[in-house]
C-alpha cells in the first residue's frame, strides 16, 4: 500500500483494505509501489472491479489524508483502474508526477477510453496495462502506454521471448514483470529486457547451506546474543570497537528521526548510544543493522519490507490489551523473519546462531503462538490475501479500520527510517 484514528469508509460499504507491493528496478531498489484498495464487502462479491468505482473517492481521500509520502516514501504509485474509475474526475485530484494508472486487462478499449487516456497524459499522468497479452484492439491505445506489465503466473518464462518479440512490434513501453517470486525468475526477466520487477523475489534469494556470514554480520549476531543475555555497557563496546563501520552504521541509525521521534538528539559516541537508548532499544537497531549491505547502503527493498513488517507487528501487539508486553518480541520476530534472506543462509542455520527464546523461533519457523499469528497476518497483507487477513484481524478483536490506521503508521515509520538513515 500517518497516524490516523479512523479510515474513510465507502458509502454503503465496509471499511477499506490497503495493499502495497514493491516494484523494483534493476539494482533491486524499490522505485514504486502498486497500491490496491479493496472494501471488505467486495471480497464476497463476484466482480471486484465494480468496487473500484465505489472506492474512487476513498483512494483520493486516503492518499490525501494520510499523505503520499507516508504511504510511498519517495516512490511512485501504480493504481489499478477500471474503465469507470478511469473516467472519474476524482482521480484528477491525485498528483500526476507520482501516479501511474494501471488499466486492468479486462477493460474494453473504446474510443471514449482512448480520448480519456489522451486527456490524462496531457495532465502529466502515466499509464500502464496490467497482465498484458497483445490484442488487436490495443493498437489504438499502445502509443499512450508507458508501462506494460507481464504476469509470470499467466505467461511462462519459456514463452517470454516470443511474447516480448510480439510486444516490440507494437510498443516501446517499459516492461514490468509481476508475480516475480524467485531470484531465477528475476534473472531470466532481466536478461530478456525487463527493467522493473514486482514481487518478493528479493526476500527469497538462493540460499547456500554452510555459507559463512560477513564479519560484520557475525559481530551483530554476537551482539544480539549479548543483549539478550543482559551484557553490560563495557562488554557491549568491545565487538563494536572491533568494527568501525558497524559503529558508524549504528550511529547513523540511532540519530534518525525514526528513533528520536522527530527530536534530533545528536548521539556521537558508542557509549552514549548504548546508555541513551538502553539495551531494549539497542537490540532493535542491531537487528536493523543486519539488513545493511556490505557497502553500508540501507535503502534497499529488503530493509524497507522488514522494517515495515516488524513495526506493524509491534503496533498490533501494543493495540491488544492482553499482549502489550509482547510488543518488543513482536518487533524481533518481524525483523528476524527475513534475516536468512540477507545472509543467504537457511533460516534454521541463522536462528541457531542467535540466542533467542524458543517461542520466538517457533513463531518464525512454524508460525506458532500469537507472534506467529501476527507474522502470518502481515504476510497475508503483503500478498493481497485480504479475505484471510480480514478473518485474522477480526479474530484478534480489531476492526479493519483500526488495522489500516496501524498499517499506515508502520509505513510512515519505515519510510522515515529509510529516508533519515541515508541522509
N, C-alpha and C positions, 0 to 999 in steps of 0.2 A: 501496500500500500501504500502538539502543545497541551498543555494541560487544559482539560475541559471537564465539566461535571456532567454534561449531557451530550448526546449525539442527535443531530437532526433526524426526525422521523419523516418518512414519506407519508403524505396524506392518505389515510385509509389503509396504510400498510404498516408492517412491523419495522423494527429497527434494522440498521444497515451494517453489514459486514464490510470491512475494508481489507482487501487482499493486496499484497505488494510483492512482486518478484523482480529480482535484479536482472538487468541487461548489461552484459559485459563487453568491453572492447577486446581487441586482440591481446592487449597486455594483461587481461583478466581483472582490470579495474572496472568498477561499476560506473557507467555513464548515464544510465537511465533506469527507471522502474516501470513495469507495467502495473497500473493500478486497476483493481477490479472491485466494483461496488455491487453488492447483492443484498436485497432485502430478505429478511428471514422468511417471509411468506413465499417468496419466489422459489425457494428451494423445494417447495411442494408442488409447484406448477410445472406443466409440461414444457412451456415455452418461456425460458428465462429472458429471451431478448425483449419481450414485452416489458419486462421490469426495467430495462434501460431507459425507456422514455419516462417512466414514472420517477426515476431517480435522477433525472437531469438537473433538477433544482438542488437535490441533495448533493450531487457531485460538486456543483459550484459552491454551495453553502459550506460543505465540509472543507474544501480546499481553501476557501476564503477565510472561514472562521478559525481554522487551525493553522493556516499559513503553509504555503507551498514548501518553504524552506524546512519547516518542521517535519513534513511528510517525506520530502525528497532530498533534503540536504542541498547540494549544488547540482543535482542531477535533473534530467528532463523526465517527462511522464508520457507513457503511451496509455491512452484511454480507449477502451472498446466502445464503439458506437454502432448502433443500428441505424437504418435509414431514417427513422423517426427522430432519433436523438441528433443525428447529423443536421437535420432540418431545423432543430430547435434553436431559437435565438439566444436562449440562456447560455449555451456553451461559448458564445462570443465574449462572455464576461471573463473567461479564462485568459491568462497571459499567453499570447501566441508564441513568444520566444521560448517557452518552457513545455509546450504541449504538442504531442503528435496524436492525431485522431486515427484510431485503428479500425478500419472498416471491416466488419465481420464478413466471413466468407460467403454467407448465405444472403447477403444484401443484393437485390437486383440492381443492375447498372442502368438506370433510366436517364433520359436527357435532363430531367429535373435534378437528379443526383449529381450529374456531371457539372451542371451550372452552379450548384451549391458548392461543389469542391473548388471550382474556379474562384468563387467568391471567398471561400475560406483561405485559399492560397494567397489571394490578394491581400488578405488581412494579416498574413505572416504565419499562419498555421502550417504545419507539415502533416502529410498524410501517409498512412501505411495500409496495406491489405493483409488481413490475418489469414493464416492457413492457406497461403496462395497455391493454387493449381491453375494453370493457364486455361482460360475460356475465351472464346472469340469476343464475347461481349465486353471483356476487359479492355479491348483495344481503344475504346473511347475514353477511358479514364487513366490508363497507364502512363501517359505523358505527365500527369499531375502527381503521380505517386513517388514519394521519396524513399520508402522502405517496403520491401516485400518480405513477409515472414513465412518461413517454410517449417512446418511442423514435422519433427522427426518421428512422431507416432503415426503420421499419415504417409509420409514419404520416407522410404527406407534409404539408408546410407548408400546402398548399392545402386539405387536408381537416381541418385542426386546428379551425377554428371549429365545424364540425358535431360533431367528436369531443368538444370541450370542453362544448358545449351538452348532449350526452348525459351526460357525466360529472356535470354540475351538477344533473341531475335526481335523482342518487342519492348524491352525496357533496360535501362542502365541504372535502375534503382539500387540502393544499398541492400545487400542480402543479410537477413537476420534469421538465424536458426533458433527455433524454440523447442522446448522439451529436451534440451541438451543436459543429460543427467550423468554422463560418463566422460572421463578425460579422453577416451578413444574417439568418442563422437565429436568432441570439440576439435581434436587434431585433424580428423577427416574433413570436417566442415571448413576449417581454416585453410587446409590445402586446396579446397575447391573454390576459394574466393569469398567465403563468408567473412564479414568483418565485425558482426555483432552476434551475441550469443545469449539466449535466455534459458535459465535452468540452473540447477545446483551442482553442475559437474565439478566446480571448484571445491565443493565440500566432499567430493568422492574421488580423490586422486588415486592413482595406482599406488597401493601400499606395498612395502617391501619388508618381509619378515626379517628381523635381526638388524634392520637399518639403524645406525647409530645417530642419535640426535646431535645437533651442533653444540659446541661448547657452551654457548650462552643458554641454550635450552636445557642442558644438563644442570647448569647452575640454577636456573629458575625452578626446576623440579626439586632440586635440593633445598632451595629457599622455601618453597611451598611446604615441604615436609617439616622444616624448622619452625615455620609459622604455626602450622597445625599443632606442633609439639610445644608451643609457647616458649620459644627461644628468647633470650634477652637481646637488647639492642647491640651490644658489643659482638655477640655471636652472629647476629644478622649482618653486621657491617662487613664481615670477612669475605663471603662469596661475592658481594657487590664490588668490593675493592679489588678483587681479582679480575674483574671485568669492567673497565671504564666505560665501554659502550653501553653496557647494561645499566650502569648508574645514570648516564646521560638520558637514556630512553625513559627510565623511571621518573627522573626529574621533569622531563617534558610532559609526561602523562599527568603527574600529580599537580602540575601547575595549570592544567587545562581547566576551562570553565566548568566542564562536566564534573570535575572533582570539587571545585570550590563553590559551586552553586552560583556562579556569577560574580563572586567576590574574589578578585585576584589577590592571593596572599603568596608572595614570591617565596618559594622554597628552594634554597640554593645548595644545601648540603644533604648528604645521605642521612646523617643522624637526625637532622631536622625533619626530613621526610618521614622517618620511622617514628619519631616522637610525636609529631603533629598529627600524622594520620592514625597512628595506633595500629596494632597488629591486624585487627579485623579488616580495616580499610586497605592496609598494605597488601594483604593477601589477595584482594580482588585485583589490584593493579599488577601484581606479579602474574596473576592468571592472564590478564590482558596482554602482558609483555610476551607471553608465549606465542602470540599471533603476529608479533613484529617480524618482518622479513629480515634476512641476514644483512640487507643493505640499510636497515633501520626504518624502512617505509611502513607505516601502519595504515595508510589509506588504501587498504585492499579489501576486496569483497568478502573474504572470509572473516576479517576483523569486523566489518560492518554487520555481517549476519550474526556472528556470535555475540557481539556486544548488545545488539538489539534483543536477541533471544534471552540472554542472561538477565538483562534489565526487566524485560517483560515478565519473566518467571518470578523475579523478586517482587515486582509490584503486585502481581496477582496474589502471591503468598501473603504480602502485607495487607491486602484487602480482606483476607479471610480471617475472621476473628480467632478461630481455633489454630491458625497456622502462622501467626505473625512472627513467632520466634524462629521460623524456618526460612525467613527471607534471605539471610546470608547463604544458607545451604542451597536454596533455590538458585541464587546467582551462580554459585560454584558449579552446580550441575549443568546449568546452561553454558557456562564458559568451557567446561571440560568435555562437553558433548561433542565438540568438533576438534579437539586438540590433536586427535590422531590424523586429521586431515592436513594440519600444518606440519606435523612431524613425518607424515607419510609412513606411519608405522601402525600395525594393527592395534585397535583400541585396547584390547586386553593387555598388550605389552606396555602401553603407555601408562595405563592406570595402575599396573603392578609396580611401577617406579614411583608412584605418588602415594603418600601415606594418608589417604582419605578414608573416612568411615565406610564400612561395608554397605550401609544403607544408601549412600551416595553412589557407590559403584553399581549397585543393583538398579538404581534409578536410571543410570546412564546406559547400562548394558542390557537390562531386562525390562526397563520402563515400569519398575515395581514401585508401589507406595505412592503417596501424594506427589512427591517430587517427580516420579516417573510419569504420573498423570499430567502434571504441568508441562513436562517436556514434550509429551505426546501432543498436547493441545497446541503448543507453539509450532510444532511441525505440521499439524493439520492446517493451520492458517497459512503457513509458508507454501503449502501445496494446493491451496484453494479448496480444501476439503471442508466446505462450510457447513454442510449438514451434520457431519460428525463433530465438528467444532462446536456447533450450536448445542448439541446434546451434552457435550463435555462441559461447556460453560454453565448451562442450567444445572447440571449435576453438582457443580461447585457452589450453587446458590447465587450466581451472578446473573445479571441481565446482559444482553448483547451490548446495550448502551454503555454499561459500566466497563465491559471488556474493551470496547473500541476506544473509550476515553483513556484507559490504561495503555492500550496499544500505541496510541498517538504520543503519550508521554515517553514511552520507551523509544520510539522512533526519534523523537526530539533529542533525547539524551544521547543516543548512539550517534546521531548526526553531529551533535555538538562536540562529542568526544573526538570523533574522527577529524573534524574541522580544526579544533583548537590544538590537538596534538601534532598537527602538521604545519601550524603557523610558524 
